[in-house]
Amino acid sequence: MHFVKMEGLGNDFIVVEYSEAERWLSVMSVLSPRLCDRHFGIGADGVIIVGTSPEADLSMRIFNADGSEAEMCGNGIRCLAKFAFERGMVKHPSFTVETRAGLIIPQVVVCDGKVEQVRVDMGRPRLTPNEIPVNMEGERVVNAPLPLGKRIFRFTAVSMGNPHVVIFEIPPDWEEWGKQIENHHFFPQRTNVEFVRVVSPTEAEVKVWERGAGATLACGTGACAVLVAGVLNGVLERSAQIRLPGGVLSISWEEDE
């Protein structure tokens, strides 16, 4: 199987064309953990399969390091955009990608035939409990209590096509809390978790616990969820720098709530 290893802010992926991966799809839930193993495999946070689509220019399927299939991945689709454009799979700098979260539109910035940057329209954040999903009542889940033994976190739930919990604190043992929150009974499809320290109204520092991958250096959908949660809680403006362990993403939420 021919593949390309790619990363976005240290969020790394094994990228494969559908023609290479087709015969392995039925066992990808078993194969992905082997490929992603950092000692006995290639090593990655996930496997991205790039294919065609009757509804879009391309399709993306992404399998996490634990074998589960994710709906979407922000850094993953940025890698896909560079991969596809530089291989001539798409001809225009803006194109559509079918994902399990719906149609996503990346736009590449090209210099001397190489993709230097990728901007992604992630679509509308989903905020109602049944859309995320989260087992709570009400129109939105903003600054709600999350009990874990003797500890209670305050969280805001957002879906960017995949579920996120945003907590505006970074405890020293955040990885252990992230693992517990991912599998909390509030979240029927498990959840990604972002622990956040607000530096200013236009800057936030984030630690990421990704559903199915654990602690990672970055998460594109997570960075978007952080901005949305920050706006809903009145601590971030609609454009901000989101600082992740692997680097910085510039995020804007331009639509009305």
C-alpha positions in Angstrom: 0.0 0.0 0.0 1.5 3.3 -1.1 1.0 6.2 1.4 2.1 9.7 2.3 2.9 10.7 5.9 1.6 14.2 6.5 1.1 16.5 9.5 -0.7 19.7 10.4 0.7 21.4 13.5 2.0 18.0 14.6 -1.4 16.3 14.1 -0.1 13.6 11.9 -1.8 11.2 9.4 -1.2 8.4 7.0 -2.8 9.6 3.8 -3.8 7.0 1.2 -5.8 7.1 -2.1 -8.9 5.0 -2.2 -7.5 2.9 -5.0 -4.7 1.8 -2.7 -6.9 1.3 0.4 -10.1 -0.2 -1.2 -9.2 -3.8 -0.4 -8.4 -3.0 3.2 -11.5 -0.9 4.1 -13.4 -3.9 5.6 -10.7 -4.4 8.1 -9.6 -0.8 8.6 -10.9 -0.8 12.2 -8.2 -3.5 12.9 -5.6 -2.2 10.5 -5.6 1.4 11.6 -4.3 0.8 15.1 -1.5 -1.3 13.6 -0.5 1.4 11.1 -0.8 4.2 13.7 1.3 2.4 16.3 4.4 4.6 16.9 6.7 1.7 17.7 5.6 -1.2 15.5 3.8 0.7 12.7 4.2 3.9 10.7 3.0 6.1 13.6 0.1 8.6 13.3 -3.0 10.0 14.9 -5.1 8.6 12.1 -5.4 7.2 8.6 -7.0 9.4 5.9 -8.5 7.8 2.8 -9.0 10.1 -0.2 -11.6 9.1 -2.7 -14.1 10.3 -5.3 -17.7 11.3 -4.5 -20.9 11.7 -6.6 -21.8 14.8 -4.5 -18.4 16.5 -4.2 -15.0 16.9 -5.8 -13.5 14.4 -3.3 -14.4 12.3 -0.3 -12.6 11.8 3.0 -12.7 9.0 5.4 -10.6 9.1 8.6 -9.9 6.3 11.0 -8.5 7.1 14.4 -5.5 5.4 16.0 -7.9 3.2 18.0 -9.7 2.0 14.9 -12.9 4.1 15.2 -14.0 6.2 12.3 -14.3 9.9 12.8 -16.9 12.2 11.2 -14.4 15.0 10.4 -10.9 16.3 11.2 -9.8 19.9 10.6 -6.0 19.3 10.4 -6.8 16.1 8.4 -8.7 17.9 5.8 -6.0 20.5 5.5 -3.5 17.7 4.8 -6.0 16.1 2.3 -6.3 19.5 0.5 -2.5 19.7 0.0 -2.2 16.1 -1.0 -5.1 16.3 -3.6 -4.1 19.6 -5.2 -0.5 18.8 -5.6 -1.3 15.4 -7.2 -3.8 17.0 -9.6 -6.8 15.3 -8.1 -8.5 18.7 -8.1 -7.7 21.6 -10.5 -9.2 24.6 -8.6 -7.9 26.1 -5.4 -11.3 25.9 -3.8 -13.1 22.5 -3.9 -15.7 20.4 -2.0 -15.0 17.3 0.1 -17.7 14.9 1.2 -17.2 13.8 4.9 -19.3 12.0 7.4 -20.0 15.5 8.8 -21.3 16.8 5.5 -19.7 18.8 2.7 -16.6 20.8 3.7 -14.8 23.4 1.5 -11.1 23.8 1.8 -9.2 26.5 -0.2 -5.5 26.3 -0.9 -2.9 29.1 -1.2 -0.4 28.0 -3.8 3.2 29.3 -4.4 5.3 27.9 -7.2 3.0 24.9 -7.6 3.1 24.0 -3.9 0.4 24.4 -1.3 1.7 26.8 1.3 -1.6 27.3 3.3 -5.0 25.9 3.5 -8.1 27.7 4.7 -11.2 25.6 5.5 -14.8 26.7 5.8 -15.9 24.3 8.5 -19.6 25.2 8.2 -22.0 26.1 11.0 -21.3 24.9 14.5 -24.0 22.7 16.0 -25.0 23.7 19.4 -28.2 21.8 20.4 -27.7 18.7 22.6 -29.2 16.3 20.1 -26.9 17.6 17.3 -23.7 17.3 19.3 -24.8 14.8 20.8 -24.9 15.2 24.6 -27.3 13.7 27.1 -28.7 16.9 28.5 -31.8 19.1 28.1 -32.1 22.6 26.8 -31.3 24.6 23.7 -27.5 24.8 24.3 -25.0 23.3 26.8 -23.0 26.4 27.9 -21.0 26.4 31.2 -22.8 23.3 32.4 -21.6 21.2 35.3 -19.8 17.9 34.5 -19.4 15.7 37.6 -16.5 13.4 37.8 -16.2 11.8 41.2 -15.5 14.6 43.7 -14.5 17.0 40.9 -17.0 19.1 39.0 -15.8 20.8 35.7 -17.8 23.5 33.9 -18.1 22.7 30.2 -19.5 23.9 26.9 -20.5 21.4 24.2 -20.0 22.1 20.5 -20.1 20.0 17.4 -18.1 20.9 14.4 -19.4 17.7 12.7 -17.8 15.8 15.6 -18.4 16.3 19.3 -16.3 18.6 21.5 -16.3 19.5 25.2 -14.5 22.8 26.0 -13.4 23.4 29.6 -11.9 26.8 30.5 -9.1 25.5 32.7 -6.0 23.4 32.2 -5.5 21.1 35.3 -2.0 19.6 35.8 -3.4 16.1 35.2 -5.5 17.1 32.2 -4.7 13.9 30.2 -6.2 11.7 32.9 -9.3 13.9 33.0 -9.5 14.0 29.2 -9.6 10.2 29.1 -12.4 10.1 31.7 -14.4 12.8 30.0 -14.1 11.2 26.5 -16.0 8.2 27.9 -18.4 10.0 30.2 -22.0 8.8 30.0 -23.1 12.3 29.0 -21.6 11.7 25.6 -23.2 8.7 23.7 -20.7 8.9 20.9 -17.7 9.7 23.2 -16.2 13.2 22.8 -13.1 15.2 22.1 -12.0 17.4 25.0 -10.3 20.8 24.9 -8.8 22.3 28.1 -8.3 26.1 27.6 -6.5 29.0 29.2 -7.7 32.3 27.9 -4.8 34.6 27.5 -6.8 37.6 26.1 -10.0 38.1 24.1 -8.1 37.3 20.9 -5.8 34.5 22.2 -6.2 31.2 23.9 -3.9 28.3 24.9 -5.3 24.8 24.4 -4.5 21.2 25.4 -6.2 18.6 23.3 -7.5 15.2 24.2 -8.9 13.6 20.9 -11.5 11.0 20.9 -9.9 7.8 19.6 -6.3 9.2 19.6 -5.6 10.6 23.1 -3.4 13.6 23.7 -2.4 15.2 20.4 -0.4 18.2 19.3 -3.3 19.9 17.6 -7.0 19.5 16.5 -8.5 21.8 13.9 -12.1 21.1 14.7 -11.2 21.5 18.4 -9.7 24.9 17.7 -12.9 26.0 16.1 -15.0 24.6 19.0 -12.8 26.6 21.4 -13.5 29.8 19.6 -17.2 29.1 19.5 -17.3 28.2 23.2 -15.3 31.3 24.0 -17.8 33.5 22.2 -20.7 31.8 23.9 -19.1 32.3 27.3 -18.1 35.9 26.5 -14.3 35.3 26.9 -13.2 35.4 23.3 -13.9 37.6 20.3 -15.1 36.1 17.0 -11.5 36.0 15.6 -8.7 34.7 17.7 -5.3 32.9 17.7 -5.7 29.4 19.1 -2.4 28.2 20.5 -2.0 24.4 20.4 1.1 22.4 21.4 2.0 22.0 17.7 1.5 25.6 16.7 -1.1 28.3 16.1 -4.4 28.4 14.2 -6.2 31.6 13.2 -9.9 30.9 13.7 -12.9 33.2 12.8 -16.6 32.7 13.4 -18.2 35.1 11.0 -21.8 33.9 10.9 -24.6 35.0 13.3 -25.2 32.7 16.3 
